Each structure stands twice: as structure tokens, then as C-alpha cells.
């Protein structure tokens, strides 16, 4: 059985673009909002399905770039969406799925997405093949994902939560896959994670209560103390360090093991960053912020619209 997908979130290049190649940033969010930029500062091609910032079938949550295109995913319980673009202006939507497609990454040679608890893979961002599905009893939600070359091989780690109807409670989960055909590892009732990133040979999950955990394989996790209970919401790998936003202070680490508080907090949710070049953050109300030093942040002028949720990068 085959399925097709569309990409809709964000493409991003360093300021000035790469040699011989025009830079392109794309961001997506609530209402199916899609907007692009050649430099991450000046934005254009603002499109959306709805002006409402609602948790419904129109929202786009995540984006990835690979195989010459960008793929964004989202939707709701009744309608899962996959959209794709190569230029941030012209969009194509793939046939809808039943149930939200919560997250997507490009893992070396294929897109890997999570459709509720079911894995999806695609070599081109157009035709998706379903893989193994989590067999837990409840409503399964995939939230965020990251991929990287670990000691155990190239892996994708997906984090999410599940509503256990029989117990009337929601718990978190984490899963690991190498190729989106099967789950190599799965764990239920894990510490609640809000975001995940990969860098320096480690996956890092952050979440409420000052949660920072690292893993070299996505299976065994080590907790790191931050000395507080801050609600960490986002983490990015800048190319030389991890950077965490969401608390009264930003936290950073070059290796996922030793962590320190930065001198200034980040007043937005980090979406993308490259050390010494540009950082992009998002905030409720459709705001987009940029910084070149991670200290001074500027809110960029955008047309009024629903809040954005993610940004992705095109690399040469």
C-alpha cells in the first residue's frame, strides 16, 4: 500500500545563501499557514487555509527538507495532511490520511514521518509507504522527532504521548526506528518531552520541570540537572552546541553532557539556528523573531496571521 505526501513548512539557508545557490526559508503553522524568505529576515508568499489558530485539520506542525523538496505535515483526528514545495511559493497537497501526521524528518536517504503511532517513509516526499504501527491501546500522538548517526547506526527518535482511555490519563512515549519499516525500540511512560534534537553524537530531549535528558542511541537516557523546574519547550543544534529555550534562562551544551545557563533568556521558541549566522524563533500571535548573537532579538514585520510552528533548512 502506498501513500503520497505534500510538504509545507520551512526551508532555511544562512544569510546571503550558499555559493551558487539562492537561500530559501519556509515556515508553516496554524491554519495551514506557509510563508517563505530568501534570507530569514524578509518574508513573502504568505498563504494559509484558514485565519484561525485552532488545533484542527488545518494546522501544520512540522517540516523537513530532502530529495530536493520540503515536506510539511499536520492535520487532525479526521484529516491528516502532507504538503510539498520546492520553492516556498507553489504547493501541492498529497491525498489526505485519516489521523494526524504529527512529525517528519529527512533521515539520510528518506523522509520518515509518524502518522499517529504508524511509521511512514518516502524516498522523494511524494509517495509514502506505511511501516509498523505501535500496538498500544489508546489515542497515540507523535509530536517531535530527530535523526542522527549513532553508535548503534543511523536512527530516528520520535517522541509523543498517548491517551490511555481505560485509565483516563495521558502518558508520554519514545520510539526508535532506523528505516521506518519497524520500531526497533519503544518505551511507554517516559518523562514528558516537548522537543528533541540531535548533535555531537547524542539525542537530547527537553521538557517541563527543567527536563534535559541525553542518549547516544535513543534507548538509554541520562538526566542532566539544570537546578530548576523551568518549562523547557524547544531545543536546537546550532552546529556547535545545543541551545534550549522556554525558561527564565537559555541553556546550552557543546556535547549534550555538560550544561550551563546562558547570560540572557530567549524570548521566543527556538525554531532554527546556525552559530555565527542566524537564529529564528517563533511566538504566539504569528510572530517571528531573528537574532545574530542569540542575545538581541528582533521581531520581524509579518502580515497578520496564525502562529507559526516550525522552520526547516535547505543545504547545498
N, C-alpha and C positions, 0 to 999 in steps of 0.2 A: 504494500500500500504506500502511495506517495502523496506528499502534500507540498504545497507551494507557499512561499512567504515573501513579504514585502519589507523593505527597510525604511525606517523613518526617523531615527534620532539624530545623532550629531557626528559630523566629520570635522576634525580639527588639525591644523598644522601650525608650526611655530610662526611667530611674527615674520612677515616677509616671505613665507613659504619656503620650499626646498629648491635647491638649484635645478633649474629647468622645469619646475613644476609649480603651478599656481596653488596657493594654500586654500583650504576649504574647511570651514567649521559648520557643523549642523547640530542643532539642539531640538529635542522633542519633549512633549509633556502632556498635560491635561487637555482635554478637548481635541486630542489628536494634533496639537499644535506642532508645527515644523517650521524652523527658521534657520537660515544659513548665513555664513560670513566668510569673506576671504582672509580675514586677519584676526578674528576673535574679538574685535572691538566694534566694527561697523556691521550691523546686521540687516538682512534683507530677505525677500522671498517668504514673508510671514504668511503661513497658511494654517488652517485648522478646520475641523469638522464641527466644532461647537465652541461657543464662547464661555461655556460653563466649566469651572474647575471641579468636576464631580468624579467620584470613583465609580465610573460607569463603563460602558462598552467603548467609549471614545478615547480613553486615556492611553497614552504610550509611556511605558515605564523605563525601558532600557534600549540600548543601541550598540551595535558593533560594526566594525569595518573589516572587510577582507574580500578577496577574489574580485577586486575592482568595484565593489559596491558597498553600500551601507544598508544594514537591516535593522529595523526598529520593531519592537514587539509590545503587546499590551492587550487591551480589551477587558471584558468582564466575564461573569459566570456563563452567560448565554452566547457571547460572541468573542472569540479570540482573534486578535488582529496581528498580521505581519505585513509590513510595508517596506518598499525598497526604493533607493535612488542612487544615481551615480553623480549627480551634480547639485543636490540640495534644492533643486527647483522643480523638476518633473518627478512625480511619484507614481508608483504602481502598487496596487494592493493585491495580495495573493488571496486565493479563496479562503473564506473565514473558517475557523475551527470552533468547536463547542468547548468553551472553557478558556480562561485567560492564558496567554503565553507570557510568563512573568519576567523572564530574563534571557539574555543571549550574549555569547562571546564568540570571537573567532579564534579557534584553537588550532594553530599551526596550519592545517590544510582544510578546515571545515568549520562551518558555523555549528555551534552547539547551543540549543535552546531548551527551556523547560516549560512544558505545556501542562500546568498543574504539576502532577508528580510523574509525568511521562517525558522521556527524553526525545528530542528531535535533532536531526543532523542534516546538513546540506553542504555540498561542495561549492555551490555557486550562489546561494542566497535566494534561489528561485524554486527549487524542488526540495522539499523536506521529507525525510524518512523517519517514521516513529521508531523508537527503541523501547527498552524496558520501562515499565511503569511501576512506581512504588505501590506496594500492596497494603499499606496501612489503611485502616478503616476510618474514614473521616474526610473532611474537605481540605485538600492539600494545596498549599500556595507556595510557589517558588518566588523568591524576592530578588536576590542578587547572586552574581557568580564571578569567578576569576579563573584564569588558566595560567599554567607555567610549567617549566621543565624541572621536575623534582628528582630527588634521589630514586624515587620509585617509577620514574618515567614521566612523560608529558601527561598532565592531569588537569581536569576541570573540577572545581569545587563549587557546589551550589548550596546556598543557604535559604531557608524558608521557615514556614510554620504550618501547622495543621490544626483544624478544629476537630477535636475528638468528641463527636456528638454523644456517644454513650456516657462520657464523663463530663460533658458540658464545660470543657476547658480548652484553651489553646496552648500548644507547646511548640517549641522550635525544633528544627531538624537540620542536619547537614548530610550531603551526599557527595560521592566522588565517582567520576567516570573518566575513562581515557579516550573513548571514541564515540560516546553517545549511543552505543548499542546496548550496554548494560551498566548497572550500578555496581562498581567494584566494592564500594563501602557505603554504608548508610548508618546513621545514628539518630535516634529519637530522644527527645527531651534533653537537648543540648542547651547551653547558655544562650539566651536570645541574642542573635546577631542582627545588626542593622545594615552592615555593609562589609564587603570583603575586597581585598586587593592582593596582588602577587608581586614580589620583587625580592632581590637579594637571596633567592633560593627558598623563600618562605611565603606561605599564605598568612594573612593577618585578618582576623575578624574583630570588628569593634561593635559596641552596642551600649545599651543603657547600664547605669550603675558603674560607669568607668571601665566597662569591659574592654580588655585588649588581650587577645589570645593569638599565638602564632603556631604554625605547624609546618614541618618540612615535607609532609606527604598528604595533608588533608584529613588524616585519620587520627593521629595523636596530637593533642593540643596542649600548649603550655600557657598558663595565665601569667600576665605581667602586671605588677602593681603600678598604679598611677597616683595613689594617695588620695583618691576621691571617689565620688559617686556620680560623676558627670554623665549626661546623656549623649555619648558619642554617636554621631549619626552618619558620618561619611569618612572614608579613608581613600587616599590616592597614593600611588607610587610615582614620584616625580622624576625618576631616572637615577636618583642618587640617594633618596630617602623616602620613608613613609611619612605622610602628613595626615593628621587626624583633626577633624573639625566637629563642632557640636557642643563643646563645653565652654567654661569660662576661660580656658586657655587652650591653645592648639598644642598638640603633642607630636613629636617626631622621633624617628629612629632610622639609622642607616642600615641596620641589619635585622630588624624585627625582634631583637633580643634586649637591647638597651634602649630605654625610652626617657625622654626629657620633655619638660614643658617649655614651649616657645615663649618669647617675651610678650607677644601680643596675640589675642584671640582672633579667630577668623569669623567675621560677622555674617557668614553665609555657609551653605552646604557645598563643600568642595565637589566639583564635577570632573575636572581635568587639570593637570599641571605638568609643566616641564621646567625643571630647575634652571634658573637664569634666563628664562624666556617669557613665559606667561602662565598665569593660573586663572581658571574660570570657576566661579561659584554661582549658585542659584539660591533664590529665596522666594518665599510665598508672595503671591501677588504678581507673578510674571516678571520678577526682577532678575537681571543678570549682572554679575559683578566681575571685574577683572583686576589683576594685580601683577606687577613685575617683580615684586620683592616679598610677597606673602605677608606684608605688614600694612601697607597703604592700599586700600581697596576703593575702586571707583564703580558706581552704578552706571551702567551704560544705558543710553536712551533707546527704549524699545517701544513699539506700538503697544497700546493696552491689550492685554490678552491673558489667557490662563497660565498658570505656573508651569515652568519647565522642570523636567525631571532628570535629564541626562545629556551628556556630551561625549562624543567618540572621536577617535583620531585616525586620519588617513596618513600613512607613512609611505615614503618612496620605496 
